[in-house]
């Protein structure tokens, strides 16, 4: 993991930042899906 210019801690920090970005992207995707479900329901879909 050490290519000679980055320390192990820097590599871990970069991986942490990537994970945070991926989690944020996933959360945004979920929110988008929830918005579509809400829209579908508001337009009369999924009548119980």
C-alpha distance matrix in Angstrom:
0.0 3.8 6.2 9.0 10.4 8.5 8.5 6.8 10.1 10.0 7.1 9.3 12.3 11.6 11.2 14.4 16.1 15.6 16.9 19.8 20.7 20.7 22.9 25.2 25.6 26.6 29.0 30.6 31.0 32.7 34.9 36.0 37.0 38.9 40.7 41.7 43.1 45.0 46.4 47.5 49.1 50.8 52.3 53.9 51.4 50.9 54.4 54.8
3.8 0.0 3.8 5.4 7.1 5.9 6.1 6.1 9.6 9.3 7.7 10.6 13.0 12.5 13.2 16.1 17.5 17.5 19.3 21.7 22.5 23.1 25.3 27.2 27.8 29.1 31.4 32.8 33.5 35.4 37.3 38.3 39.6 41.5 43.1 44.3 45.8 47.5 48.9 50.1 51.8 53.3 54.8 56.6 54.3 53.8 57.3 57.8
6.2 3.8 0.0 3.8 5.7 6.3 8.3 9.4 12.5 11.2 9.8 13.2 15.0 13.8 14.9 18.1 18.8 18.5 20.9 23.3 23.5 24.2 26.8 28.4 28.6 30.2 32.6 33.6 34.3 36.5 38.4 39.1 40.5 42.6 43.9 45.0 46.7 48.5 49.6 50.9 52.8 54.2 55.5 57.4 55.1 54.9 58.4 59.2
9.0 5.4 3.8 0.0 3.8 5.9 7.6 9.9 12.7 11.6 11.4 14.8 16.2 15.6 17.2 20.0 20.6 21.0 23.3 25.4 25.8 26.8 29.3 30.7 31.2 33.0 35.2 36.2 37.1 39.2 40.9 41.7 43.3 45.3 46.5 47.8 49.5 51.1 52.3 53.7 55.6 56.9 58.3 60.3 58.1 57.9 61.4 62.1
10.4 7.1 5.7 3.8 0.0 3.8 6.8 9.8 11.7 9.7 10.3 13.8 14.4 13.7 16.0 18.5 18.6 19.3 22.0 23.6 23.8 25.3 27.8 28.8 29.4 31.5 33.4 34.2 35.5 37.7 39.1 39.9 41.8 43.6 44.6 46.0 48.0 49.3 50.4 52.1 53.9 55.0 56.4 58.6 56.6 56.6 60.0 60.9
8.5 5.9 6.3 5.9 3.8 0.0 3.8 6.6 8.0 6.0 6.7 10.1 10.7 10.3 12.7 14.9 15.3 16.2 18.7 20.2 20.8 22.4 24.5 25.7 26.6 28.5 30.3 31.3 32.7 34.7 36.1 37.2 38.9 40.6 41.8 43.3 45.1 46.4 47.7 49.3 51.0 52.1 53.7 55.8 53.8 53.7 57.1 57.8
8.5 6.1 8.3 7.6 6.8 3.8 0.0 3.8 5.3 5.2 6.5 8.8 9.9 10.8 12.6 14.3 15.5 16.9 18.6 20.2 21.4 22.9 24.6 26.0 27.3 28.9 30.5 31.9 33.4 35.0 36.5 37.9 39.5 41.0 42.4 44.1 45.6 46.8 48.4 50.0 51.4 52.7 54.5 56.4 54.3 54.0 57.3 57.7
6.8 6.1 9.4 9.9 9.8 6.6 3.8 0.0 3.8 5.4 5.1 6.3 8.6 9.9 10.6 12.3 14.3 15.4 16.6 18.5 20.1 21.1 22.6 24.4 25.8 27.0 28.6 30.4 31.6 33.0 34.7 36.3 37.6 39.0 40.7 42.4 43.6 45.0 46.7 48.2 49.5 50.9 52.8 54.5 52.3 51.7 55.0 55.3
10.1 9.6 12.5 12.7 11.7 8.0 5.3 3.8 0.0 3.8 5.4 5.0 6.1 8.6 9.8 10.3 12.2 14.2 15.2 16.4 18.4 19.8 20.9 22.5 24.3 25.6 26.8 28.6 30.2 31.4 32.8 34.6 36.2 37.3 38.9 40.8 42.0 43.1 44.9 46.6 47.7 49.0 51.0 52.8 50.8 50.3 53.4 53.7
10.0 9.3 11.2 11.6 9.7 6.0 5.2 5.4 3.8 0.0 3.8 5.4 5.0 6.2 8.6 9.7 10.5 12.3 14.2 15.3 16.6 18.4 19.9 21.1 22.6 24.4 25.7 27.0 28.7 30.3 31.6 33.1 34.9 36.2 37.5 39.3 40.8 42.0 43.5 45.3 46.6 47.7 49.6 51.6 49.7 49.4 52.7 53.2
7.1 7.7 9.8 11.4 10.3 6.7 6.5 5.1 5.4 3.8 0.0 3.8 5.4 5.1 6.2 8.6 9.9 10.6 12.4 14.3 15.4 16.5 18.4 20.0 21.1 22.6 24.4 25.9 27.1 28.7 30.4 31.7 33.2 34.8 36.3 37.8 39.3 40.7 42.2 43.7 45.2 46.5 48.3 50.1 48.0 47.6 51.0 51.5
9.3 10.6 13.2 14.8 13.8 10.1 8.8 6.3 5.0 5.4 3.8 0.0 3.8 5.4 5.0 6.1 8.6 9.8 10.5 12.3 14.3 15.2 16.4 18.3 19.9 20.9 22.4 24.3 25.6 26.9 28.5 30.3 31.6 32.8 34.6 36.3 37.5 38.8 40.6 42.1 43.3 44.7 46.7 48.3 46.2 45.6 48.9 49.2
12.3 13.0 15.0 16.2 14.4 10.7 9.9 8.6 6.1 5.0 5.4 3.8 0.0 3.8 5.4 5.0 6.2 8.6 9.8 10.5 12.4 14.2 15.3 16.5 18.4 19.9 21.0 22.6 24.4 25.7 27.0 28.7 30.4 31.5 32.9 34.9 36.3 37.3 39.0 40.8 42.0 43.1 45.1 47.0 45.1 44.8 48.0 48.4
11.6 12.5 13.8 15.6 13.7 10.3 10.8 9.9 8.6 6.2 5.1 5.4 3.8 0.0 3.8 5.4 5.1 6.2 8.7 9.9 10.6 12.3 14.3 15.4 16.6 18.4 20.0 21.2 22.7 24.5 25.8 27.1 28.9 30.4 31.6 33.3 34.9 36.2 37.6 39.3 40.8 42.0 43.7 45.7 43.7 43.6 46.9 47.6
11.2 13.2 14.9 17.2 16.0 12.7 12.6 10.6 9.8 8.6 6.2 5.0 5.4 3.8 0.0 3.8 5.4 5.0 6.2 8.6 9.9 10.5 12.3 14.2 15.2 16.4 18.3 19.9 21.0 22.6 24.3 25.7 27.1 28.6 30.2 31.8 33.1 34.6 36.2 37.6 39.0 40.5 42.2 44.0 41.8 41.4 44.7 45.3
14.4 16.1 18.1 20.0 18.5 14.9 14.3 12.3 10.3 9.7 8.6 6.1 5.0 5.4 3.8 0.0 3.8 5.4 5.1 6.2 8.7 9.8 10.5 12.3 14.2 15.3 16.5 18.4 20.0 21.1 22.5 24.4 25.9 26.9 28.6 30.5 31.6 32.8 34.7 36.3 37.4 38.7 40.7 42.5 40.5 40.0 43.2 43.6
16.1 17.5 18.8 20.6 18.6 15.3 15.5 14.3 12.2 10.5 9.9 8.6 6.2 5.1 5.4 3.8 0.0 3.8 5.4 5.1 6.3 8.7 9.9 10.6 12.4 14.3 15.3 16.6 18.5 20.1 21.1 22.7 24.6 25.8 27.0 28.9 30.5 31.5 33.0 34.9 36.2 37.3 39.2 41.2 39.4 39.2 42.4 43.2
15.6 17.5 18.5 21.0 19.3 16.2 16.9 15.4 14.2 12.3 10.6 9.8 8.6 6.2 5.0 5.4 3.8 0.0 3.8 5.4 5.1 6.2 8.6 9.8 10.5 12.3 14.2 15.3 16.5 18.5 20.0 21.1 22.8 24.4 25.7 27.2 28.9 30.3 31.6 33.2 34.8 36.1 37.7 39.6 37.6 37.5 40.9 41.7
16.9 19.3 20.9 23.3 22.0 18.7 18.6 16.6 15.2 14.2 12.4 10.5 9.8 8.7 6.2 5.1 5.4 3.8 0.0 3.8 5.4 5.0 6.1 8.5 9.8 10.5 12.2 14.2 15.2 16.5 18.3 19.9 21.1 22.5 24.3 25.9 27.0 28.5 30.3 31.6 32.9 34.4 36.3 37.9 35.8 35.3 38.6 39.2
19.8 21.7 23.3 25.4 23.6 20.2 20.2 18.5 16.4 15.3 14.3 12.3 10.5 9.9 8.6 6.2 5.1 5.4 3.8 0.0 3.8 5.5 5.1 6.1 8.6 9.9 10.5 12.3 14.2 15.3 16.5 18.4 20.1 21.0 22.5 24.5 25.8 26.8 28.6 30.4 31.5 32.6 34.7 36.5 34.7 34.4 37.5 38.2
20.7 22.5 23.5 25.8 23.8 20.8 21.4 20.1 18.4 16.6 15.4 14.3 12.4 10.6 9.9 8.7 6.3 5.1 5.4 3.8 0.0 3.8 5.5 5.1 6.2 8.6 9.8 10.5 12.3 14.3 15.3 16.5 18.5 20.0 21.0 22.8 24.5 25.6 27.0 28.8 30.3 31.3 33.1 35.2 33.4 33.4 36.7 37.7
20.7 23.1 24.2 26.8 25.3 22.4 22.9 21.1 19.8 18.4 16.5 15.2 14.2 12.3 10.5 9.8 8.7 6.2 5.0 5.5 3.8 0.0 3.8 5.4 5.0 6.2 8.6 9.9 10.5 12.4 14.3 15.3 16.7 18.4 20.0 21.3 22.8 24.4 25.8 27.2 28.8 30.2 31.8 33.6 31.5 31.3 34.7 35.6
22.9 25.3 26.8 29.3 27.8 24.5 24.6 22.6 20.9 19.9 18.4 16.4 15.3 14.3 12.3 10.5 9.9 8.6 6.1 5.1 5.5 3.8 0.0 3.8 5.4 5.0 6.1 8.6 9.8 10.6 12.3 14.2 15.4 16.5 18.4 20.1 21.1 22.5 24.4 25.8 26.9 28.4 30.4 32.0 30.0 29.5 32.7 33.3
25.2 27.2 28.4 30.7 28.8 25.7 26.0 24.4 22.5 21.1 20.0 18.3 16.5 15.4 14.2 12.3 10.6 9.8 8.5 6.1 5.1 5.4 3.8 0.0 3.8 5.4 5.1 6.2 8.6 9.9 10.5 12.3 14.3 15.3 16.4 18.6 20.0 20.9 22.5 24.4 25.7 26.7 28.6 30.6 28.9 28.9 32.1 33.0
25.6 27.8 28.6 31.2 29.4 26.6 27.3 25.8 24.3 22.6 21.1 19.9 18.4 16.6 15.2 14.2 12.4 10.5 9.8 8.6 6.2 5.0 5.4 3.8 0.0 3.8 5.5 5.1 6.2 8.7 9.9 10.6 12.5 14.3 15.3 16.8 18.6 20.0 21.1 22.8 24.5 25.7 27.2 29.2 27.4 27.6 30.9 32.1
26.6 29.1 30.2 33.0 31.5 28.5 28.9 27.0 25.6 24.4 22.6 20.9 19.9 18.4 16.4 15.3 14.3 12.3 10.5 9.9 8.6 6.2 5.0 5.4 3.8 0.0 3.8 5.4 5.0 6.3 8.7 9.8 10.7 12.4 14.3 15.5 16.7 18.4 20.0 21.2 22.7 24.3 25.9 27.6 25.4 25.2 28.5 29.4
29.0 31.4 32.6 35.2 33.4 30.3 30.5 28.6 26.8 25.7 24.4 22.4 21.0 20.0 18.3 16.5 15.3 14.2 12.2 10.5 9.8 8.6 6.1 5.1 5.5 3.8 0.0 3.8 5.4 5.1 6.2 8.6 9.9 10.5 12.3 14.4 15.3 16.4 18.4 20.0 21.0 22.3 24.4 26.1 24.3 24.0 27.1 28.0
30.6 32.8 33.6 36.2 34.2 31.3 31.9 30.4 28.6 27.0 25.9 24.3 22.6 21.2 19.9 18.4 16.6 15.3 14.2 12.3 10.5 9.9 8.6 6.2 5.1 5.4 3.8 0.0 3.8 5.4 5.0 6.2 8.7 9.8 10.5 12.5 14.3 15.2 16.5 18.4 19.9 20.8 22.6 24.7 23.2 23.5 26.7 28.0
31.0 33.5 34.3 37.1 35.5 32.7 33.4 31.6 30.2 28.7 27.1 25.6 24.4 22.7 21.0 20.0 18.5 16.5 15.2 14.2 12.3 10.5 9.8 8.6 6.2 5.0 5.4 3.8 0.0 3.8 5.4 5.1 6.3 8.7 9.9 10.8 12.5 14.3 15.4 16.7 18.5 19.9 21.3 23.2 21.2 21.5 24.9 26.3
32.7 35.4 36.5 39.2 37.7 34.7 35.0 33.0 31.4 30.3 28.7 26.9 25.7 24.5 22.6 21.1 20.1 18.5 16.5 15.3 14.3 12.4 10.6 9.9 8.7 6.3 5.1 5.4 3.8 0.0 3.8 5.4 5.1 6.2 8.6 9.9 10.6 12.3 14.2 15.3 16.5 18.2 20.0 21.5 19.4 19.2 22.4 23.4
34.9 37.3 38.4 40.9 39.1 36.1 36.5 34.7 32.8 31.6 30.4 28.5 27.0 25.8 24.3 22.5 21.1 20.0 18.3 16.5 15.3 14.3 12.3 10.5 9.9 8.7 6.2 5.0 5.4 3.8 0.0 3.8 5.4 5.0 6.1 8.7 9.8 10.4 12.2 14.2 15.2 16.2 18.3 20.2 18.7 18.9 21.9 23.2
36.0 38.3 39.1 41.7 39.9 37.2 37.9 36.3 34.6 33.1 31.7 30.3 28.7 27.1 25.7 24.4 22.7 21.1 19.9 18.4 16.5 15.3 14.2 12.3 10.6 9.8 8.6 6.2 5.1 5.4 3.8 0.0 3.8 5.4 5.1 6.3 8.7 9.8 10.6 12.4 14.3 15.2 16.6 18.8 17.3 18.1 21.3 23.1
37.0 39.6 40.5 43.3 41.8 38.9 39.5 37.6 36.2 34.9 33.2 31.6 30.4 28.9 27.1 25.9 24.6 22.8 21.1 20.1 18.5 16.7 15.4 14.3 12.5 10.7 9.9 8.7 6.3 5.1 5.4 3.8 0.0 3.8 5.4 5.1 6.3 8.6 9.8 10.6 12.4 14.2 15.4 17.0 14.9 15.2 18.6 20.2
38.9 41.5 42.6 45.3 43.6 40.6 41.0 39.0 37.3 36.2 34.8 32.8 31.5 30.4 28.6 26.9 25.8 24.4 22.5 21.0 20.0 18.4 16.5 15.3 14.3 12.4 10.5 9.8 8.7 6.2 5.0 5.4 3.8 0.0 3.8 5.4 5.0 6.1 8.6 9.8 10.5 12.1 14.2 15.6 13.9 13.9 16.9 18.3
40.7 43.1 43.9 46.5 44.6 41.8 42.4 40.7 38.9 37.5 36.3 34.6 32.9 31.6 30.2 28.6 27.0 25.7 24.3 22.5 21.0 20.0 18.4 16.4 15.3 14.3 12.3 10.5 9.9 8.6 6.1 5.1 5.4 3.8 0.0 3.8 5.4 5.0 6.1 8.6 9.8 10.3 12.2 14.4 13.5 14.5 17.3 19.2
41.7 44.3 45.0 47.8 46.0 43.3 44.1 42.4 40.8 39.3 37.8 36.3 34.9 33.3 31.8 30.5 28.9 27.2 25.9 24.5 22.8 21.3 20.1 18.6 16.8 15.5 14.4 12.5 10.8 9.9 8.7 6.3 5.1 5.4 3.8 0.0 3.8 5.4 5.0 6.1 8.5 9.7 10.6 12.6 11.1 12.5 15.6 17.9
43.1 45.8 46.7 49.5 48.0 45.1 45.6 43.6 42.0 40.8 39.3 37.5 36.3 34.9 33.1 31.6 30.5 28.9 27.0 25.8 24.5 22.8 21.1 20.0 18.6 16.7 15.3 14.3 12.5 10.6 9.8 8.7 6.3 5.0 5.4 3.8 0.0 3.8 5.4 5.1 6.1 8.5 9.9 10.9 8.9 9.4 12.6 14.5
45.0 47.5 48.5 51.1 49.3 46.4 46.8 45.0 43.1 42.0 40.7 38.8 37.3 36.2 34.6 32.8 31.5 30.3 28.5 26.8 25.6 24.4 22.5 20.9 20.0 18.4 16.4 15.2 14.3 12.3 10.4 9.8 8.6 6.1 5.0 5.4 3.8 0.0 3.8 5.5 5.1 6.0 8.6 10.0 9.4 10.3 12.6 14.6
46.4 48.9 49.6 52.3 50.4 47.7 48.4 46.7 44.9 43.5 42.2 40.6 39.0 37.6 36.2 34.7 33.0 31.6 30.3 28.6 27.0 25.8 24.4 22.5 21.1 20.0 18.4 16.5 15.4 14.2 12.2 10.6 9.8 8.6 6.1 5.0 5.4 3.8 0.0 3.8 5.4 5.0 6.2 8.8 8.6 10.9 13.1 15.9
47.5 50.1 50.9 53.7 52.1 49.3 50.0 48.2 46.6 45.3 43.7 42.1 40.8 39.3 37.6 36.3 34.9 33.2 31.6 30.4 28.8 27.2 25.8 24.4 22.8 21.2 20.0 18.4 16.7 15.3 14.2 12.4 10.6 9.8 8.6 6.1 5.1 5.5 3.8 0.0 3.8 5.5 5.2 6.6 5.3 7.7 10.3 13.3
49.1 51.8 52.8 55.6 53.9 51.0 51.4 49.5 47.7 46.6 45.2 43.3 42.0 40.8 39.0 37.4 36.2 34.8 32.9 31.5 30.3 28.8 26.9 25.7 24.5 22.7 21.0 19.9 18.5 16.5 15.2 14.3 12.4 10.5 9.8 8.5 6.1 5.1 5.4 3.8 0.0 3.8 5.4 5.3 4.7 6.0 7.9 10.5
50.8 53.3 54.2 56.9 55.0 52.1 52.7 50.9 49.0 47.7 46.5 44.7 43.1 42.0 40.5 38.7 37.3 36.1 34.4 32.6 31.3 30.2 28.4 26.7 25.7 24.3 22.3 20.8 19.9 18.2 16.2 15.2 14.2 12.1 10.3 9.7 8.5 6.0 5.0 5.5 3.8 0.0 3.8 5.4 7.1 9.3 10.1 13.0
52.3 54.8 55.5 58.3 56.4 53.7 54.5 52.8 51.0 49.6 48.3 46.7 45.1 43.7 42.2 40.7 39.2 37.7 36.3 34.7 33.1 31.8 30.4 28.6 27.2 25.9 24.4 22.6 21.3 20.0 18.3 16.6 15.4 14.2 12.2 10.6 9.9 8.6 6.2 5.2 5.4 3.8 0.0 3.8 5.9 9.3 10.1 13.6
53.9 56.6 57.4 60.3 58.6 55.8 56.4 54.5 52.8 51.6 50.1 48.3 47.0 45.7 44.0 42.5 41.2 39.6 37.9 36.5 35.2 33.6 32.0 30.6 29.2 27.6 26.1 24.7 23.2 21.5 20.2 18.8 17.0 15.6 14.4 12.6 10.9 10.0 8.8 6.6 5.3 5.4 3.8 0.0 3.8 6.7 6.6 10.2
51.4 54.3 55.1 58.1 56.6 53.8 54.3 52.3 50.8 49.7 48.0 46.2 45.1 43.7 41.8 40.5 39.4 37.6 35.8 34.7 33.4 31.5 30.0 28.9 27.4 25.4 24.3 23.2 21.2 19.4 18.7 17.3 14.9 13.9 13.5 11.1 8.9 9.4 8.6 5.3 4.7 7.1 5.9 3.8 0.0 3.8 5.7 9.2
50.9 53.8 54.9 57.9 56.6 53.7 54.0 51.7 50.3 49.4 47.6 45.6 44.8 43.6 41.4 40.0 39.2 37.5 35.3 34.4 33.4 31.3 29.5 28.9 27.6 25.2 24.0 23.5 21.5 19.2 18.9 18.1 15.2 13.9 14.5 12.5 9.4 10.3 10.9 7.7 6.0 9.3 9.3 6.7 3.8 0.0 3.8 6.3
54.4 57.3 58.4 61.4 60.0 57.1 57.3 55.0 53.4 52.7 51.0 48.9 48.0 46.9 44.7 43.2 42.4 40.9 38.6 37.5 36.7 34.7 32.7 32.1 30.9 28.5 27.1 26.7 24.9 22.4 21.9 21.3 18.6 16.9 17.3 15.6 12.6 12.6 13.1 10.3 7.9 10.1 10.1 6.6 5.7 3.8 0.0 3.8
54.8 57.8 59.2 62.1 60.9 57.8 57.7 55.3 53.7 53.2 51.5 49.2 48.4 47.6 45.3 43.6 43.2 41.7 39.2 38.2 37.7 35.6 33.3 33.0 32.1 29.4 28.0 28.0 26.3 23.4 23.2 23.1 20.2 18.3 19.2 17.9 14.5 14.6 15.9 13.3 10.5 13.0 13.6 10.2 9.2 6.3 3.8 0.0
